[in-house]
Amino acid sequence: MDRRAFVHTAALTAMNLQTLDQLTAAQPKAERQPAIFIGHGSPMNIIRDNGFTRSLADLGRRHGKPGSALVISAHWLTRNETSVSVNPKPPTVHDFGGFPEELYRIEYPAPGSPVAAHEAAAEVSSIKVHEDHEMGLDHGAWSILRHIWPEADVPVFQMSIDYARPPQFHYDLGKELRRLRDRGVLIIGSGNIVHNLRRLSPQENDPKHMDWAVEFDAWAGQRLAGNDHSALVHYDQQGPAARLAVPTNDHYLPMLYTLGALHEDEHIRFTHESFQHGSISMRCFESLSQN
């Protein structure tokens, strides 16, 4: 290459790099979105104004509106597969019975997020994530979202829980999803740490909490505060209190997704702590950077 050609090529390269820098600078930089766990409790919280629902509204005010939200809910269970909803207009699913008619008239018309759902599926390399074109928003999702973003203007998609898999699988899958947070996706696990419907008190605000429920919730709270994820994954080694607190782990597993989605430089902060019906822990937490 002669000197004239070299100078011309170098000038073009410099111009191209400058243009690239300008385009990159012009692109909005997605801030890392939080990972959150919500103990959602009874569907009656859909219409309640209480400490729990006010804590949800506070989450919305503090974190603003992300590009999209991924919800892993205790109420979308699959077997021998994990699915992600790519429905662009997910309907409001009233998947509960025996509650006031008012609840069945409520709609939460948030748009879906097929692009983010595709990205979530692509992030997972350990298994094949199936695409579901029909799934709407179950009440584990919309019952809390209507308090967090009442305008229903944040795109939402869900990922199912493969109920045939052990707890470690779900924690590890949460790890594979955590990079989504750096691309504007807020991740929510929605369930309950203590959830035993067979031992409920009929009183929603019964001041007498079951001893085993308090014991296990306190144990989980201590392990969460200490970042002892291994103990929380292997919760079933905690004896009788664990067996009563988690008779089935459908509501416990969403918490493991949230823990898996934490980055190494993060710990958690509790955003709400209470009990409903004497045996349902409403404990909630969010990710918090250690820096």
C-alpha positions as CSV (number, residue, x, y, z in Angstrom):
1,M,0.0,0.0,0.0
2,D,1.5,3.4,-1.0
3,R,1.6,6.3,1.4
4,R,-1.4,8.1,-0.1
5,A,-3.6,5.0,0.1
6,F,-2.4,4.4,3.7
7,V,-3.3,7.9,4.8
8,H,-6.7,7.6,3.1
9,T,-7.5,4.3,4.8
10,A,-6.3,5.6,8.2
11,A,-8.6,8.6,7.8
12,L,-11.6,6.5,7.0
13,T,-10.9,4.2,9.9
14,A,-10.7,7.1,12.3
15,M,-13.9,8.5,10.9
16,N,-15.6,5.2,11.3
17,L,-14.4,4.8,14.9
18,Q,-15.6,8.3,15.7
19,T,-19.0,7.6,14.2
20,L,-19.2,4.3,16.1
21,D,-18.3,6.2,19.3
22,Q,-21.0,8.8,18.6
23,L,-23.6,6.1,17.9
24,T,-22.7,4.2,21.0
25,A,-22.9,7.3,23.1
26,A,-26.3,8.1,21.7
27,Q,-27.7,4.7,22.7
28,P,-29.6,4.6,26.0
29,K,-27.6,2.6,28.6
30,A,-29.9,0.2,30.5
31,E,-29.3,0.4,34.2
32,R,-29.2,-2.8,36.1
33,Q,-32.7,-3.7,37.2
34,P,-33.3,-5.2,40.6
35,A,-34.2,-8.8,41.4
36,I,-37.2,-8.9,43.8
37,F,-39.1,-11.6,45.7
38,I,-42.7,-11.0,46.7
39,G,-44.6,-13.1,49.2
40,H,-48.0,-12.5,47.5
41,G,-50.4,-14.2,50.0
42,S,-54.2,-14.3,49.5
43,P,-55.9,-13.0,46.3
44,M,-57.7,-10.6,48.7
45,N,-54.6,-8.5,48.7
46,I,-55.6,-7.5,45.2
47,I,-58.1,-5.1,46.7
48,R,-56.5,-4.5,50.1
49,D,-54.9,-1.3,51.3
50,N,-52.5,-2.6,53.9
51,G,-48.8,-2.6,54.9
52,F,-48.0,-5.2,52.3
53,T,-49.7,-3.6,49.3
54,R,-48.3,-0.2,50.3
55,S,-44.8,-1.8,50.2
56,L,-45.5,-2.9,46.7
57,A,-46.5,0.6,45.7
58,D,-43.3,1.8,47.2
59,L,-41.3,-0.6,45.1
60,G,-42.8,1.0,42.0
61,R,-42.0,4.5,43.1
62,R,-38.4,3.7,44.0
63,H,-37.5,1.6,41.0
64,G,-39.5,3.4,38.3
65,K,-40.5,1.6,35.1
66,P,-38.1,-0.9,33.6
67,G,-38.0,-1.9,30.0
68,S,-39.8,-5.1,30.9
69,A,-40.5,-7.4,33.8
70,L,-40.0,-11.2,34.1
71,V,-42.2,-12.9,36.7
72,I,-41.6,-16.4,37.9
73,S,-44.9,-17.2,39.7
74,A,-45.9,-20.1,41.9
75,H,-49.1,-20.4,39.8
76,W,-47.5,-21.4,36.5
77,L,-46.3,-24.9,37.0
78,T,-45.2,-27.2,34.2
79,R,-43.7,-30.7,34.3
80,N,-40.6,-31.9,32.6
81,E,-40.2,-28.6,30.7
82,T,-39.7,-24.9,31.3
83,S,-41.7,-22.4,29.2
84,V,-41.6,-18.7,28.6
85,S,-44.6,-16.7,27.5
86,V,-44.2,-14.8,24.2
87,N,-47.8,-13.7,24.1
88,P,-47.8,-10.0,23.1
89,K,-51.2,-9.4,24.7
90,P,-51.4,-11.7,27.8
91,P,-54.9,-11.9,29.2
92,T,-55.6,-11.5,33.0
93,V,-56.0,-15.0,34.4
94,H,-58.4,-15.3,37.4
95,D,-57.0,-18.6,38.6
96,F,-58.6,-18.7,42.0
97,G,-62.0,-19.7,43.4
98,G,-64.4,-18.8,46.2
99,F,-63.5,-15.1,46.4
100,P,-65.7,-12.0,46.0
101,E,-67.0,-11.3,42.5
102,E,-65.2,-8.0,42.5
103,L,-61.9,-9.8,42.0
104,Y,-63.0,-11.5,38.9
105,R,-64.0,-8.2,37.2
106,I,-60.5,-6.8,37.6
107,E,-58.3,-6.7,34.5
108,Y,-54.6,-6.0,34.3
109,P,-54.0,-5.2,30.6
110,A,-50.2,-5.0,30.6
111,P,-48.6,-5.7,27.3
112,G,-46.4,-8.8,26.8
113,S,-42.7,-8.6,25.9
114,P,-42.0,-11.2,23.2
115,V,-38.5,-9.8,22.4
116,A,-37.4,-9.9,26.1
117,A,-39.0,-13.4,26.3
118,H,-36.9,-14.6,23.4
119,E,-33.8,-13.1,25.1
120,A,-34.6,-14.9,28.3
121,A,-34.9,-18.2,26.5
122,A,-31.6,-17.6,24.7
123,E,-29.8,-16.9,28.0
124,V,-30.5,-20.4,29.2
125,S,-28.1,-23.0,27.9
126,S,-28.6,-25.8,30.4
127,I,-32.0,-26.8,29.0
128,K,-34.3,-25.9,26.1
129,V,-36.8,-23.3,27.1
130,H,-40.1,-23.7,25.2
131,E,-42.1,-20.8,23.9
132,D,-45.8,-20.5,25.0
133,H,-48.0,-18.3,22.8
134,E,-51.2,-18.6,24.9
135,M,-50.2,-18.0,28.5
136,G,-51.6,-14.9,30.2
137,L,-50.7,-13.3,33.5
138,D,-51.7,-15.5,36.4
139,H,-52.7,-14.0,39.7
140,G,-49.2,-14.6,41.2
141,A,-48.1,-11.9,38.7
142,W,-50.9,-9.4,38.1
143,S,-52.1,-9.3,41.8
144,I,-48.8,-7.7,42.8
145,L,-48.1,-5.8,39.6
146,R,-51.3,-3.8,39.8
147,H,-49.9,-2.3,43.1
148,I,-46.4,-1.8,41.7
149,W,-47.4,-0.4,38.3
150,P,-51.1,0.4,38.5
151,E,-51.1,1.9,35.0
152,A,-50.3,-1.5,33.6
153,D,-47.8,0.1,31.2
154,V,-44.7,-2.1,31.9
155,P,-44.4,-5.0,29.5
156,V,-44.5,-8.3,31.4
157,F,-43.8,-11.9,30.5
158,Q,-43.6,-15.1,32.6
159,M,-41.5,-18.2,32.9
160,S,-42.9,-21.4,34.2
161,I,-41.6,-23.5,37.0
162,D,-40.8,-27.1,36.1
163,Y,-42.3,-28.8,39.2
164,A,-40.5,-32.1,38.5
165,R,-37.1,-30.5,39.1
166,P,-35.3,-30.2,42.5
167,P,-34.6,-26.9,44.2
168,Q,-31.0,-26.7,43.0
169,F,-32.2,-26.7,39.4
170,H,-34.3,-23.6,40.0
171,Y,-31.6,-21.7,41.8
172,D,-29.1,-22.5,39.0
173,L,-31.7,-21.4,36.4
174,G,-32.0,-18.1,38.2
175,K,-28.3,-17.7,37.7
176,E,-28.6,-18.1,34.0
177,L,-31.3,-15.4,33.9
178,R,-29.4,-12.7,35.9
179,R,-27.7,-11.1,32.9
180,L,-31.1,-10.0,31.7
181,R,-31.1,-7.5,34.5
182,D,-28.3,-5.6,32.9
183,R,-30.4,-5.3,29.8
184,G,-33.4,-3.6,31.4
185,V,-35.4,-6.6,32.6
186,L,-36.6,-6.5,36.2
187,I,-36.9,-10.1,37.7
188,I,-39.6,-10.9,40.2
189,G,-40.2,-14.2,42.0
190,S,-43.7,-14.4,43.4
191,G,-44.7,-17.0,46.0
192,N,-44.4,-17.3,49.8
193,I,-41.6,-18.6,52.0
194,V,-44.1,-20.1,54.4
195,H,-47.3,-21.4,52.7
196,N,-49.5,-24.0,54.3
197,L,-53.1,-23.7,53.3
198,R,-54.1,-26.6,55.4
199,R,-53.1,-24.8,58.6
200,L,-54.7,-21.4,57.9
201,S,-56.4,-19.3,60.5
202,P,-59.8,-18.0,59.2
203,Q,-58.8,-14.5,60.4
204,E,-56.6,-12.7,57.8
205,N,-55.0,-10.6,60.5
206,D,-54.9,-13.2,63.3
207,P,-52.3,-11.9,65.8
208,K,-51.5,-15.5,66.9
209,H,-49.0,-16.9,64.4
210,M,-48.2,-20.6,64.2
211,D,-45.0,-21.4,66.1
212,W,-43.6,-23.5,63.3
213,A,-44.3,-20.7,60.7
214,V,-42.5,-18.1,62.8
215,E,-39.6,-20.5,63.4
216,F,-39.1,-21.3,59.7
217,D,-39.6,-17.7,58.5
218,A,-37.1,-16.5,61.1
219,W,-34.6,-19.1,60.0
220,A,-35.1,-18.2,56.3
221,G,-34.7,-14.5,57.2
222,Q,-31.4,-15.1,58.9
223,R,-30.1,-17.1,56.0
224,L,-31.2,-14.5,53.5
225,A,-29.5,-11.7,55.5
226,G,-26.4,-13.8,55.6
227,N,-26.4,-14.7,51.9
228,D,-26.5,-18.4,52.9
229,H,-28.0,-19.5,49.6
230,S,-26.9,-23.1,50.0
231,A,-28.9,-23.5,53.2
232,L,-32.0,-22.0,51.5
233,V,-31.7,-24.4,48.6
234,H,-31.5,-27.3,51.0
235,Y,-34.3,-26.0,53.3
236,D,-35.7,-29.5,53.6
237,Q,-32.9,-30.4,56.0
238,Q,-34.4,-28.1,58.7
239,G,-36.7,-30.7,60.3
240,P,-40.4,-30.5,61.3
241,A,-40.8,-26.7,61.0
242,A,-39.6,-26.9,57.4
243,R,-42.0,-29.7,56.6
244,L,-44.9,-27.7,58.0
245,A,-43.8,-24.4,56.5
246,V,-43.2,-25.9,53.0
247,P,-45.5,-28.9,52.6
248,T,-45.2,-28.4,48.8
249,N,-42.5,-26.1,47.4
250,D,-44.5,-24.5,44.6
251,H,-44.5,-21.2,46.5
252,Y,-41.0,-21.5,47.8
253,L,-39.3,-22.1,44.5
254,P,-39.8,-18.6,43.1
255,M,-37.6,-17.3,45.9
256,L,-34.7,-19.4,44.6
257,Y,-35.0,-17.8,41.2
258,T,-34.6,-14.4,42.8
259,L,-31.6,-15.6,44.8
260,G,-30.0,-17.1,41.7
261,A,-30.5,-13.9,39.8
262,L,-28.4,-11.9,42.3
263,H,-24.9,-10.8,41.2
264,E,-21.8,-11.5,43.3
265,D,-21.7,-7.9,44.4
266,E,-25.2,-7.9,45.9
267,H,-27.0,-8.8,49.0
268,I,-30.7,-8.4,49.9
269,R,-32.8,-5.9,51.8
270,F,-36.2,-6.8,53.2
271,T,-39.0,-4.6,51.9
272,H,-41.8,-6.2,54.0
273,E,-42.3,-8.7,56.8
274,S,-45.6,-9.9,58.2
275,F,-48.0,-12.9,58.4
276,Q,-51.5,-13.4,57.1
277,H,-53.9,-16.0,58.3
278,G,-51.4,-17.1,61.0
279,S,-49.3,-19.3,58.7
280,I,-48.5,-17.3,55.5
281,S,-45.2,-15.4,55.5
282,M,-45.5,-12.2,53.5
283,R,-41.7,-11.6,53.7
284,C,-40.4,-9.7,50.6
285,F,-37.0,-8.6,49.6
286,E,-35.0,-6.9,46.9
287,S,-31.4,-7.0,45.6
288,L,-29.0,-4.3,47.0
289,S,-25.5,-3.6,45.8
290,Q,-22.8,-3.9,48.3
291,N,-20.9,-1.0,46.7
